[in-house]
Amino acid sequence: MIDKHRDTLLQGQNVRNAYGDNRMSLRQKITIALVLIAVVAVALVPAIQGIISSNSQAAETPPSAAPEEPATGNNFDRVLFAGDSISVGRDAHLLPESFRAITSRHLKAAGTESITTIAKSGAKLNYIAHSKSLPKDLDLAIIELGTNDAGGKTPTDTFRKEYQNYLKRIRSVSPSVHFVCLGVWYRPETQIAQDLDTVIQQTCEANSGTFVSLSDLYSNAKNRGPRGMQTWKGKSDLFHPNTAGHLAIAKRLLQELSLPATS
């Protein structure tokens, strides 16, 4: 009887031990799970802080301003055109289609305030160089002279002295002027055209200016004629630049002045 009671007690104790073992195993699982959660949470703290910091900075930092476009202005406030019938605009169909008018529009659009023109059809260098009207404080002087000297066969040495004296005269009243000197509009195969172009280039560059050749533009037959077409300045001939020729001169000049070469 006592043995049976002891066996019963032992069985009960075994049941309790087994249950206790099961409870211990579950507790361990919960503990391990909590530890893992804690480890993951600790690992995520820097990332969470980084996200918070990033969002905070994005909210506080104003968007960067759009990059400014480069200025399209120029430093040529006061400009002079000096020339002959080509600067007058002869044989362009309309005056606004002349190289001088096209260039002037682009200069004004870029900020030029004053443009003076001293030009006369048939004029040689000497005539324009001694004109009483000469503006002061020029920033840019565009010289288109020599074509009628080529046609009239002005001696090269005489032309050289006159050209040099004219540039000196302009600079005497405009110390900061920049010269752009156009070559002659004449048959480039002739010796006189080659000689005068050489003089213009050498003299202009010696005065810190730039030379713009027109010989290849003259050689292109599409830039001259046809004869007898009605223009704003009378009937056209086969010599002067037509509308296409004036545009070609303007584009070359605008390129030299770093202005957009449009019509």
VEXLUM-558921 format. One line per 3 residues: number of its first residue (from 1); their letters; for each residue x, y, z of C-alpha. Coordinates in steps of 0.001 Angstrom, whole numbers, plus 500000, padded with zeros to 6 digits. Layout:
// residues N
NUM	A	X,Y,Z; ... $
END
This chain:
// residues 263
1	MID	500000,500000,500000; 502770,502318,500889; 504651,501298,497747 $
4	KHR	501638,502063,495587; 501258,505477,497195; 504960,506155,496663 $
7	DTL	504686,505112,493035; 501727,507448,492612; 503699,510302,494151 $
10	LQG	506683,509555,491951; 504492,509495,488863; 502992,512832,489822 $
13	QNV	506455,514249,490363; 507564,512931,486983; 504584,514587,485359 $
16	RNA	505425,517858,487069; 509090,517577,486015; 508088,516892,482457 $
19	YGD	505713,519871,482471; 508401,521959,484072; 510832,520948,481349 $
22	NRM	508301,521967,478707; 507710,525317,480423; 511480,525855,480577 $
25	SLR	511865,525129,476897; 509107,527615,475949; 510633,530231,478210 $
28	QKI	513973,529785,476538; 512379,530195,473137; 510691,533413,474202 $
31	TIA	513951,534668,475684; 515880,533893,472513; 513212,535592,470407 $
34	LVL	513338,538704,472586; 517124,538759,472359; 516969,538516,468575 $
37	IAV	514413,541315,468386; 516614,543460,470589; 519669,542768,468418 $
40	VAV	517767,543652,465219; 516402,546807,466829; 519873,547910,467900 $
43	ALV	521193,547246,464401; 518406,549306,462856; 518962,552359,465066 $
46	PAI	521743,553924,462891; 519743,553396,459729; 516632,554938,461274 $
49	QGI	518674,557867,462548; 520159,558301,459069; 516697,558389,457473 $
52	ISS	515471,560887,460047; 518574,563032,459567; 518246,562865,455781 $
55	NSQ	514582,563824,455844; 515303,566630,458277; 518105,567995,456103 $
58	AAE	515988,567747,452974; 513240,569684,454683; 515577,572366,455987 $
61	TPP	517822,572847,452917; 516262,575095,450251; 516469,573869,446646 $
64	SAA	519524,575135,444769; 518920,577967,442335; 518861,577182,438620 $
67	PEE	522171,577963,436910; 522262,581382,435360; 522491,581573,431599 $
70	PAT	525599,583300,430234; 525156,586945,429455; 524623,587736,425809 $
73	GNN	525627,591372,426015; 528738,592984,424579; 531142,595770,425492 $
76	FDR	530466,597767,422328; 528308,600633,423561; 529384,603009,420792 $
79	VLF	530053,601701,417282; 531232,603236,413992; 530742,601893,410462 $
82	AGD	533102,603552,407975; 532870,602528,404331; 531779,602962,400744 $
85	SIS	528741,601815,398728; 528865,598359,400330; 528416,599902,403785 $
88	VGR	525689,602119,402323; 523901,598869,401400; 524096,598960,397627 $
91	DAH	522427,596032,395790; 520783,594495,398831; 517157,594118,397757 $
94	LLP	516038,596108,400799; 518128,598294,403091; 517370,596128,406187 $
97	ESF	518990,593237,404271; 522345,595005,403976; 525283,593707,406004 $
100	RAI	525421,596926,407998; 521718,596788,408903; 521906,593108,409872 $
103	TSR	525006,593640,412000; 523499,596744,413603; 520371,594831,414656 $
106	HLK	522460,592190,416396; 524665,594783,418068; 521645,596667,419418 $
109	AAG	520046,593432,420596; 523257,592713,422521; 523317,596118,424205 $
112	TES	524947,598592,421803; 523560,602054,422473; 524930,604195,419623 $
115	ITT	525815,603382,416005; 527283,605963,413623; 527749,605398,409895 $
118	IAK	530177,607382,407743; 529834,605935,404254; 529482,607160,400687 $
121	SGA	529107,605352,397396; 532263,605592,395289; 534367,606874,398202 $
124	KLN	538019,606004,398486; 539808,605669,401823; 541213,609198,401665 $
127	YIA	537736,610753,401367; 536262,608983,404384; 539460,609342,406428 $
130	HSK	539201,613124,406233; 535532,613327,407071; 534895,616062,409613 $
133	SLP	532322,613906,411378; 534115,611507,413711; 532426,610356,416931 $
136	KDL	534435,610082,420134; 534716,607385,422779; 534047,604556,420350 $
139	DLA	534227,600959,421518; 534198,599408,418053; 535087,600685,414586 $
142	IIE	534150,598518,411587; 536220,599725,408633; 535102,598670,405139 $
145	LGT	537371,600692,402838; 539751,599975,399986; 537415,598581,397338 $
148	NDA	537324,601834,395345; 541066,602234,395890; 541531,598834,394264 $
151	GGK	539321,599883,391359; 541075,603260,391118; 544523,601703,391561 $
154	TPT	545628,603805,394519; 549389,603223,395037; 549975,600667,397763 $
157	DTF	552357,602881,399759; 549904,605774,399664; 547087,603519,400789 $
160	RKE	549209,602167,403625; 549954,605654,405002; 546334,606760,404684 $
163	YQN	545016,603631,406384; 547477,603942,409256; 546694,607638,409711 $
166	YLK	542961,606956,409741; 543213,604325,412453; 545450,606649,414469 $
169	RIR	542927,609454,414083; 540112,607253,415362; 542184,606045,418309 $
172	SVS	543188,609602,419224; 539571,610317,420203; 538702,606740,421202 $
175	PSV	541646,605218,423108; 539823,601949,423876; 538417,601333,420404 $
178	HFV	538638,597876,418823; 539091,597753,415046; 537526,595197,412731 $
181	CLG	538842,595756,409218; 537112,594215,406206; 539140,593335,403132 $
184	VWY	538381,594719,399681; 535375,593541,397636; 537280,593057,394429 $
187	RPE	538645,590409,392082; 541018,588427,394343; 543160,587278,391420 $
190	TQI	544336,590841,390777; 547587,592091,392277; 546025,595312,393547 $
193	AQD	543389,593400,395539; 546042,591168,397068; 548321,594111,397893 $
196	LDT	545584,596189,399527; 544291,593227,401526; 547822,592696,402816 $
199	VIQ	548085,596362,403818; 544686,596299,405560; 545524,593131,407474 $
202	QTC	548999,594253,408555; 547902,597758,409552; 544810,596573,411387 $
205	EAN	546659,593908,413346; 549439,596381,414185; 546718,598468,415840 $
208	SGT	545372,595499,417853; 542528,594983,415400; 541260,591976,413456 $
211	FVS	541094,591456,409715; 538104,589874,407959; 538740,588719,404387 $
214	LSD	535972,589034,401788; 537851,587673,398760; 536254,584223,398814 $
217	LYS	532795,585745,399234; 533364,587928,396195; 534486,584894,394184 $
220	NAK	531178,583127,394835; 528975,584205,391925; 525848,583624,394005 $
223	NRG	526812,586621,396151; 526590,589093,393227; 524037,590016,390544 $
226	PRG	522001,589506,388559; 522232,592765,386680; 519219,595055,386371 $
229	MQT	517198,593902,389383; 515271,596640,391166; 516621,597307,394672 $
232	WKG	516043,599990,397277; 519057,601858,395795; 518315,601490,392090 $
235	KSD	519205,598787,389582; 521627,596053,390612; 524901,595281,388826 $
238	LFH	527274,592346,388679; 529785,593837,391089; 528176,594759,394405 $
241	PNT	527047,592112,396891; 523410,591137,396449; 521154,590179,399362 $
244	AGH	522918,586809,399720; 526299,588542,399562; 525361,591053,402241 $
247	LAI	524115,588240,404467; 527359,586322,403944; 529387,589395,404949 $
250	AKR	527187,589962,408002; 527544,586349,409156; 531309,586527,408898 $
253	LLQ	531379,589809,410779; 529012,588583,413481; 531173,585515,413956 $
256	ELS	534168,587768,414503; 532167,589780,417050; 530937,586590,418779 $
259	LPA	527304,587465,418110; 524633,585008,416886; 524891,584782,413097 $
262	TS	521219,584900,412135; 519440,587002,409544 $
END
